[in-house]
């Protein structure tokens, strides 16, 4: 696929994208998630366990503090780089320069994080990873409304979702089998770079003419974080539903390693996390593309999002009542089914309610805050619940209620079937 006239960068796409473009963009997306979830699932928890003795913090509190700090960075980084890519007039297009720069910076940041010697360098390294990889991620997601027509976005969103879970599984696997924390970070860094190369080398981006570039204003950028319920009610409700369901999922994942070790007393918790992630990935892959394609064919989004959210809430509640290894496997499988449908169809729903083509990158960046903000809120909620308010049983019940609320509020979106 070659780049077209600069004016078409702001046009509503009508030409269907091919399988090659979708595959290359999905691989780039999955590579970015490898860079995130190798650390989040295994490596950061291992470092926190090593650094906690003598620091005055428990490993749970240290992990919550570090991941929360990184998530705060991503809250600003994703919409910031999305807005900058909206205004980029490079010959390589609006999005590709940021994919390249963000991926290279993310790989270097992962290598720096591998050499962390304590909680402060660990936190600084993770914040750099979040800053740089969010630049690449904002550009990758903005490429979809740039190039994909509305009635193909469910299927493309499904492939991106499949790549996402493969990135989570792949990152977890690399971190587990690499042979140590430093080797795990190096493996994730290499894969992240290699994974984006097919897209940036093979497919040209749409160029924005200098005359069409919007003016930059920090005041306008800051104001763009506010999704006015009066001006854009559908966008506001869509953001809230995504936030709540992602918060529920983040509460499940955050302490999974510690849950297996301390509550289930599973013999090899690192391996247990990998097994649960793989089970979740298999069922997610079985539904993520099918759900998106089905949604495209029937022309409806909301019923898919609602019922997937309900299913995820049921699975999360099962973790609270069935605290055994078989129970964890069943819950992981059911969560994968629900989150697979949610991932593809909710992405299509989000692109359907974007207000303006000129601000696609920024608006998607603000929407992606609903993915990052749960990483801040989850540690703040989970740490006191696990430590003082009832442990993992209460944590997973709270998570189920939050996810169910997100599913119910999808019904408030009026502009999408």
Secondary structure, DSSP 8 states (H G I E B T S, - for coil): -----GGGGGS---S---HHHHHHHHHHHHHHHHHHHHIIIIIHHHHHHHHHTTTTS-HHHHHHHHHHHHHHHHHHHHHHHHHHHHT--BTTBSSHHHHHHHHHHHHHHHHHHHT--SHHHHHHHHHHHHHHHHHHHHHHHHHHHHHS-GGGHHHHHHHHHHHHHHHHHHHHHHHHHSSSHHHHHHHHHHHHHHHHHHHHHH-------GGG-----HHHHHHTT---TTT-HHHHHHHHHHHHHHHHHHHHHHTHHHIIIIIS--TTHHHHHHHHHHHHHHHHHHHHHHHHHHHHHHT--HHHHHHHHHHHHHHHHHHHH--SHHHHHHHHHHHHHHHHHHHHHHHHHHHHT---GGGHHHHHHHHHHHHHHHHHHHHHHHHHHHHHSSHHHHHHHHHHHHHHHHHHHGGG--S--
